[in-house]
Amino acid sequence: MKSIHLEKTVLARLLGLKAAALIVATSFISTGAAQTTPASLKIALDKPVHAVSQTLYGLMTEEINFSYDGGLYAELVRNRTFQDHGFGGIAHWNIEHYGSSRASMEIDPAEGPSAALSHSLALTITQADAANRAGVRNEGYWGMALRPNTTYKGSLYAKADSTFVGTLNLALINDNTGKAAASTDTPALTREWKRYEFTLKTGDLETSSENHLLLTAGHTGRIWLDLISLMPPTFNNRENGNRSDLMEKMAAMHPTFLRLPGGNYLEGDQIDERFDWKNTIGPLVDRPTHRSPWNYQSSDGMGLLEFLEWTEDLKIQTVLAVYAGYSLKGDHIQAGPALVPHVQDALDEIEFAIGDTSTQWGALRAKLGHPIPFHVNYVEIGNEDQFDHSDSYEGRYAQFYKAIKTKYPQLQLIATTPLKRTRPDVVDDHYYRRADEFFDDVKHYDQTDRNGPKIFVGEWATREGSPTTNMGAALGDAAWMTGMERNSDLIVMASYAPLFVNVNPGGMQWESDLIGYDALKSYGAPSYYAQCMFGEYLGDEVPTSSITGEGKLFFYSVTRDSRTGKIYLKMVNASSLPQALDINFSGMNKVMPEAMLISLSGKTNAETNSISAPKQIVPVKTSTRIEGPNFSHTIPPYSVQVLELEAH
Ligand code: AHR
């Protein structure tokens, strides 16, 4: 049995992050110093068992943990429409007095710029002059990230009473120095509601999130303000777009789909708090915003079109979840005439996403700037309807299924729980577990009936570590992924959840998330890197393989890319001891000597990444050599590895 030789330091780098710093590779392949008797792994490349689903790995998010507002959605102003719950709607805003000025603020329920935004902030300035300005400041989402030489695009709605004659000043102020990083004035306000656009350009400054937005006036009077927005540069320069660092992190996972818009967020606590997609499209001023079941107001800046554009930017397809008549606190609509408007809403939503421009909703999409239909193959009807103890889902699903299939026979329809009366195309299974539970259940789908519906593991995660998961969770996740890959003839898609968490105090509603961030920076948990590794090295078929003599905490999967001859052997050693392996390949002419080892390793299960130590655990890529079809390899403790080799 020959062993693999390392070329240390060559190609060592952070997986998937193009600009990441080089780090020195550690030798993870040993020539046999393992503490256990080698296990024997045999892989027959000429005997594929089944194809690998090319949509196996995807994304799932919702408005939880400040995933959009205060997260992916790039808006810097918090509570821009004065609908947050605290302080009677004025949370995150404060009065700013300079010198002898005096002012007060309140919500005016009778004044707003639109039917959707029917109230506003009334600011009454009783004393002010050019040297003694008064106004309001917004603290942002735990600060406002400012970078040097950067243009921030803003807008606001305002009107003034007859006594207020003049302009408003907008400035970005450093919290610690009081220095303005950028400043501009609106034209003189009028007595009618009007939208004002402005830009704030920073000069040379130190990047920081300790900044706020300040609106002031140097004269007395009463003004009304609403929808005060400030956007930094966004991914792909989308207007009303997304944070680039988070988009790049998602792209590095090599996802193939996004399940949107939730989760519980689709359902809402009550029916009138569901994701009512028609209220989330068009100009922001026409979006009333709504309460998320995760207990904060959603700005709906991330509306249906923005969700779809996000999938377009990542070049992935949409798994569109439609509201199906059940909300979290138990309210539901029985199948029959009462459900018809919701079925129609779903049909309209699908038409908005994929209808051509001759259709009513496709035409609206075009009018909103996107004539080309989006890529949707799957529609999910509801979310976690096993919690609907009234048993209304059978009837509700059947009604949606019939209506959608009749109009869109090409769509695959997902049920959120197994059904007795209708055979869904796909069933969505969810798993939130400890690592041990995943280890014990990695064979979960090995015996599942292949004649039933396909499986979408639409939410799953090892819940260890907070706010983001630790190395132990990455091992649980990776073990579970080996089982999903082995069964990827049945499992068409899988998406980890939740994806995002704002790590600031009060930012998290759900522990153990994949990507953490504050206003300025973001990082991936060890589990994130495990996802990147499995997503990047997917393959398109599963060869025959067998193993004997392995430890109880060793898991593997092997796939092959029939187009390139590349083989991806994924190995998970969740034990505190190394796992030695004798590997034998058969059914090919030649194993190429050049190979690559990608290794994610921790010193303990508890070791983790954080906002202050974001790269404690990252994958290391090392080139190796393989001499022949038989070789030995030792996987270190607490490690996830992908061995990429080529055989023809
Ligand atoms: O991912 C968090 C929540 O878990 C989702 O909103 C819900 O579908 C599940 O119960």
Residues whose N, C-alpha, C, O or C-beta is under 5 A from the ligand:
A	BS01	AHR	G263 N264 Y265 E384 A497 P498
